[in-house]
Each structure stands twice: as C-alpha cells, then as structure tokens.
Amino acid sequence: MSGITEKVSQIYSFEEYAARDLEVNRINPIVKIGLVFLFICVIVSFSRYQFFELVPYIFFPMILLAVAELPAGMFLKRTSIVIPFCLFAGISNVIIEQSPAFMIGSFNVSFGLLSLVTIIFKAMLCVAAVLFLVGTTPFTQLSAALRRMHIPQIVITLFEMTYRYIGTLAEETSDMYTAYLLRSQRAKGIRMKDMGSFVGQLLIRSSDRAERVYAAMKLRGYGMSGGGASAGLTRGSALKMTGRDWAILFIMAALILLPRFVSIPALYMQFVERFF
Amino acid sequence: MFEVKDMTVSYPDGSKAVKGMSFRLEDGESAVLIGANGAGKTSLFLGIMGVLPHGGEVRLGDLVQDKKTLEAFRQKAGLVFQNPDDMLFMPRIYDDIAFSLRNYGEPEDVVREKVNAIAEKLGITELLGRSSVKLSGGEKRMAALAAILVSEPEFILFDEPTAFLDPKARRRLIETLKTIDCTKLIATHDLSFAEEAARRGIFIRKGELFDDGKLDKLLYDEKRMDECGIEALGI
C-alpha cells in the first residue's frame, strides 16, 4: 500500500473506533458537537498570554482519551500536525515581543515565547477536541446530527462529499503516482516537467471516478424527492435529545466553562501559600 | 418481467452507444449479456437505469421507466458496477450497505436487521465495521453485491462481476449468484463464467443486438463468436 492510500486508510480508521460499542460513543452526537464547539470557543477566547489559565484544559483530552479508549500515540501524532502551522504563525512574536514575562530559574521567558507556546497549546487542544469527536462518532451520525441542528443542507452535502471524495482522489493519486515511479528511473518524486500533465490527468480521472460514484449514489436513492432522507444520506429525526443527553450537556458545559471564569492556577497558588 | 424495446442510448456528445436493442426476460430468469470491450454493455446498463439518456422503452413489470417513474424504477432495479470501488464510498462497509435503506426512509432498527441479515447470507459479517480501503477485490465485490441485495430488488444488472477476482473469489461469486432469486442480467466477456451463470445469452456487437439464444450452442460456435468479436469456448 502506498503512502497516500495508507494516510487515507488512517483517516477512515477513526470510523472503526467510532463504531465500537462504548458508553462515550453512544452519547447523542448533537451533545458531542455542541460540547466540542463550546470547548473550542472557550479555548479561543483566552488571550495569547494566558498559558497557565489554559493548563487545566489538558485534563479534558487526557480523560476523554482514556474513556474513549483511543490510542494515545496516534492521538498525539495527529494532534501535533498543527505545530508547524502554529510555529509559522507565532514565530514572529518571539522576535517582536522580547520583554520578559517571567523567569524559570535563570531562563528569561519573553512575552513572545509565551504567546508562541500558548498558540501551539490552544491549537493542539482544539484539534484534540475535534479528533475526540470524530473518534467517538460515526460519520453518518455526525451528518445526521448536523442535519438535526438545521445546518444548511448545502453545507452538509459539501461536508459529506468532501469526506467521501478524499478517498477517491487519494486512490487515483496513489495509483498514478505508483505507476509514474515504476516507469521513471531513480526519480524520488514527480519531476517538475511532468507535474502539469500529472495533475491534469489526475483531475480528469478523478472527475470520471466522481461521476461514477455519484451515479452509484443516485441509483441507491440519494437525493430522492420522496425518500426519508430527502436529498441527504442520513436522517436527523432519530437523534432526539433525552434527559440523559441534556444532563451530560449541562454538566460537561459547566466543567468546560469553570476554568474560563475561575482561575484554577491562582486557586492552586493560594492553596499552596495557605497550607505549605 | 423485464423488457427493453428498440432501445437507444446516447452519450452526452450525441454519439450512440446502443442502437435499437430489444429483448425480454421473464420473472426470475437469468441471462448473460455478452460482447467485446466497447460493445455497449455498460452503456446499455446505464441507459436502463436512467443514468444515460435513452430512447425506446424500458419496462419492469407494469412500470415503464421514464423521468416520472425513475425513482420507483430504481427502487425495484439494482446495478452492480464493474468496479466495486465506485459503489463503496462510505467510511464503513456497514454504512455502504445501509445507504439505500436509509435513503428510502427505513427506520434504523430495520436497517440494522437487514444489513446484518444480508451480511450473514453473503458471509461478510466481519467486514461490516471496516473501511473499503482495506478490503481485497473479492471482499469489495461481495460488499458491493450486498449493497444492492439489501434493498431486495426485483431485477439486478451485473456489470462484469468477475473483473478483478481471483479464481477462488470468482467461484464464490458464482455460487452466490445462484442463490439470488430475482431476475438477473449479467454483462461479461468471460465466457466460462457466462456458461455457469445462465443458460441464455444476449450478444451485443457495436451497440446492436447480435444474437439471443441458448449459450450451450452459441458459445462453442467459433464462426459466430468470431463475428461477435469474442473468442469461442473450447478453442
């Protein structure tokens, strides 16, 4: 299996985790989407210097990782994908903001460095929340929940099609890339002179393939006017909120909001100063 | 009863892939559609299912396929594509098989029951939680077949079902096809498979009906098969 297909296989492997019969996987997807959205909003709301206020949020992914029985190594690897982007976005802060924020021993931590670390930490927390969502919720349930939440149909269709065609496009790319390498002596990648025709052919082949996939979908009732899904893949009506769902939503929302309004590190410091 | 009368299938550019095909299958009958590469087998199937525009008449029982009846027609007829990858687009095989049932508005408990039943029948229960990316050609073929059979169609079109299969998977497919009761039209140029799959053969050449008759005679007729552009059995 080539690297590209392997990567797609890894993306779809989340579905296998989501399909397991675990308590956390059985939570209503609307609740999970709502909580993940709230979590991301709260994380984003912290300023770039509030690193210590953000630290308590590390417990959320750690606990959920254990509850959802997701492999920690894979989870960490996926979460760390954002680091280069954050470095790119925040590296200039280190140069511009050199005034000292605090000292760790003899090492002077500048506001620039603090903001860089905070940006990376915030991004990793947000990605972890999304990974948790897709690792515990099957794709069909996710789209059904979005439909139930009255997200515009066009957005949901776009989301469904993108998810589906990633695999299609990757398979075509993988096949063409393998065939190219086998016929190009000692080439480690696609040569620039061949790149244009490679991408062009890929586009044509992917388009053909996408048409066949779409035909297969239509033939099995996709977009039926009178069908239960009414132009969708999954029905949202089955996802009614129960008392248990509301309870989970409120308790978890309170736990997410608490560190936003009560500084846990400050409380901890007060506790240490008073008793030790 | 399934019937096509004077059927013409055109590509979007206006060129004709199928010209004036007519034949009829009785309820429960199996026939193979035989023709060389490019003879028009897939185009005929896509025309029958209303994917490509067509002229003439396509009838399944009392239902005549046209724009108004297309949805009803597609609920009664299924097409198993030549490449199973085209049919397996959901993240899990379970969702691929459940796809049509969900679109037809079946409740989730009925969907689960039917998907599990068809998976058990075809011996693919262990594949339900997996992604199609990780399956072999034979497994994909069975999953694609399950995706069609689950909605219990009256009539199924199979486009080159033995493509990409090794001998063992091919044998398994033949045995499975024999257990399917509905009316079947199977496109192939694999003549040994055709001989096992049905008694009747409909031959197509350059988009036109070339012959229609019993396979045991036609498949060994070297001259006739040569005219049709395929190699007779026993050569």
Interface residues (C-beta under 8 A of the other chain):
Chain A: T5 V8 S9 Y12 S13 E15 E16 A19 P138 F139 T140 Y163 R164 G167 T168 E171 R209 R212 V213 A215 A216 M217 K218 L219 R220 G221 Y222 M224 S225 G226 G227 G228 A229 L233 T234 R235 A238
Chain B: L46 M49 V51 E71 R74 Q75 G78 L79 F81 N83 D85 D86 M87 F89 M90 P91 R92 Y94 D95 A98 F99 S100 R102 N103 Y104 G105 E106 P107 E108 G129 R130 S131 V133 K134 A147 I148 S151
